[in-house]
Every structure is written in C-alpha cells, then in structure tokens.
Amino acid sequence: MFTFRVDWLRVGDDGWSAKVSATNGSDTPFRIQEGSVGLVLLDTATMAEVRRLTGDLEHTPPAMKPDRLRPPPPPVLGPGAVWSGTISGSEVLRQGSVVRVLFGPYSSAGERFRSEAAEFFWVTDHWVRLR
C-alpha cells in the first residue's frame, strides 16, 4: 500500500509549485522516476472525466510535468521508505481548470524482466478549481 500526500499547491502568474510525498507501505520496492509526478488539468471535478482520460484507469492521463523537482526521487523506493519533494513548473495554468496531482506510473522492482513488473499510478481524490 502506498500513501500519497500533497501538503500544498501554489499557483501564480509565473507558474506553479507543490510539496508532495510518497510512502511505500508495501513489502515490494518500486521504481520511480523524475517524471513520475505532475499535474492533471481537467474541465470537471468528476472521477468520470479522470476515468475517460485514463481508459478507466488503464493508462496514465496527460499531465503537466514539472520543470524542477527537488530533491529528485531515488531510482527505487524501498519498503517503508518515504520520498518528499517540491515540484514546480513555469506553465501558466488556465483559469477555471480543475487541478489534481498525478503520482506515477510506479513499477515494481526486482522482477527478472521489466515486462513482469506490476505498474500503477494515482490521481488525487482532492482537487482545486483555479479562479
């Protein structure tokens, strides 16, 4: 089980930033990459739109990837480990958008072949509509 957290999200005229973290509560190490977190901009706050963009949660939705991620995540997040960082981007987000945070995809490490790895992603339940 993973726990994802967004401590804060700031949006301004010069871009956006967020303080995020991921905790691996499973017994399995997972690969994470610098591009494994970002913002999802939607027109509505419904999960139906998230499901439509992800093929009913089969693939990650289009996301705005950060320009900066500090500190970068480790290549593998082991059991019980936590990664926390600040992500930021220079894109101006359009007024009226619904913003959620995307974590993933993450893939299990340790399999002999990458094709055998279990992969998942998470789009936050909570959202913010930009004014």
C-alpha positions as CSV (number, residue, x, y, z in Angstrom):
1,M,0.0,0.0,0.0
2,F,1.3,3.4,-0.9
3,T,0.4,6.7,0.8
4,F,0.5,9.9,-1.3
5,R,0.4,13.4,0.1
6,V,0.1,16.9,-1.3
7,D,1.0,19.3,1.5
8,W,0.3,22.4,-0.6
9,L,-0.2,23.6,-4.1
10,R,0.6,27.2,-5.2
11,V,-0.4,28.7,-8.5
12,G,0.7,32.2,-9.6
13,D,1.3,34.4,-12.6
14,D,4.8,32.8,-13.0
15,G,3.9,29.2,-12.7
16,W,3.0,26.6,-10.1
17,S,4.6,24.5,-7.3
18,A,3.6,21.8,-4.9
19,K,5.1,20.0,-1.9
20,V,4.4,16.2,-2.4
21,S,5.4,12.9,-0.9
22,A,5.1,9.2,-1.4
23,T,5.4,6.5,1.2
24,N,5.9,2.9,0.2
25,G,3.9,0.9,2.8
26,S,4.2,-2.3,0.8
27,D,6.7,-5.2,1.1
28,T,7.9,-4.5,-2.5
29,P,10.4,-2.0,-3.8
30,F,9.1,0.2,-6.6
31,R,10.9,2.2,-9.4
32,I,10.1,5.9,-9.5
33,Q,11.4,8.4,-12.0
34,E,11.7,12.2,-12.0
35,G,8.7,12.3,-14.4
36,S,6.6,10.2,-12.1
37,V,4.7,13.2,-10.6
38,G,2.8,16.1,-12.2
39,L,-0.5,18.0,-12.5
40,V,-3.6,16.8,-14.3
41,L,-5.8,19.7,-15.6
42,L,-9.4,18.8,-16.1
43,D,-12.6,20.6,-17.1
44,T,-14.7,19.0,-14.4
45,A,-14.2,17.7,-10.8
46,T,-15.8,14.3,-11.6
47,M,-14.0,11.0,-11.5
48,A,-15.8,10.2,-14.7
49,E,-13.5,12.6,-16.5
50,V,-10.4,11.0,-14.9
51,R,-11.7,7.6,-16.0
52,R,-12.3,8.8,-19.6
53,L,-8.7,10.3,-19.8
54,T,-7.2,7.1,-18.4
55,G,-9.1,4.5,-20.3
56,D,-10.9,3.5,-17.0
57,L,-7.6,3.8,-15.1
58,E,-5.7,1.6,-17.5
59,H,-3.1,4.2,-18.5
60,T,-1.8,7.5,-17.1
61,P,-3.7,10.6,-18.1
62,P,-2.0,13.5,-19.9
63,A,-0.1,15.5,-17.3
64,M,1.9,18.7,-16.9
65,K,5.4,17.5,-15.8
66,P,7.4,19.8,-13.5
67,D,10.4,21.8,-14.8
68,R,12.0,21.3,-11.4
69,L,11.8,18.5,-8.8
70,R,13.9,18.9,-5.6
71,P,15.2,16.7,-4.3
72,P,14.8,14.1,-7.2
73,P,13.2,10.8,-6.1
74,P,15.5,7.8,-5.6
75,P,15.5,5.3,-8.5
76,V,13.9,2.8,-6.2
77,L,11.6,3.4,-3.2
78,G,12.1,0.5,-0.9
79,P,9.6,-0.9,1.6
80,G,8.8,1.6,4.3
81,A,10.7,4.4,2.6
82,V,9.4,7.9,2.0
83,W,10.2,10.4,-0.7
84,S,9.3,14.0,-0.3
85,G,10.0,16.9,-2.6
86,T,8.9,20.1,-4.2
87,I,7.8,20.1,-7.8
88,S,7.4,23.3,-9.8
89,G,6.6,24.3,-13.4
90,S,6.6,27.6,-15.4
91,E,3.4,26.9,-17.3
92,V,0.6,29.3,-16.6
93,L,-2.5,27.3,-15.7
94,R,-5.7,28.4,-17.2
95,Q,-8.4,29.9,-15.1
96,G,-11.4,27.6,-14.4
97,S,-9.3,24.4,-14.7
98,V,-9.7,21.6,-12.1
99,V,-6.2,20.6,-10.9
100,R,-5.4,17.2,-9.4
101,V,-1.9,15.7,-8.8
102,L,-0.7,12.6,-10.6
103,F,1.7,10.2,-8.9
104,G,3.2,7.5,-11.2
105,P,3.4,5.3,-13.0
106,Y,5.5,3.4,-10.5
107,S,6.6,-0.2,-11.3
108,S,7.7,-2.9,-9.0
109,A,11.4,-3.6,-8.9
110,G,13.2,-6.9,-8.6
111,E,11.5,-8.9,-11.3
112,R,13.7,-10.7,-13.8
113,F,12.1,-8.9,-16.7
114,R,10.6,-5.5,-16.7
115,S,7.5,-6.8,-18.6
116,E,6.7,-8.8,-15.4
117,A,6.6,-5.7,-13.2
118,A,3.4,-4.6,-11.6
119,E,2.6,-0.9,-12.5
120,F,0.2,1.6,-11.0
121,F,-0.5,5.3,-10.8
122,W,-2.6,7.5,-8.6
123,V,-4.6,10.7,-9.3
124,T,-5.6,12.5,-6.2
125,D,-9.2,12.4,-5.0
126,H,-8.9,16.0,-3.9
127,W,-8.9,18.8,-6.4
128,V,-8.7,22.6,-6.7
129,R,-10.6,24.7,-9.3
130,L,-8.5,27.7,-10.4
131,R,-10.1,31.1,-10.1
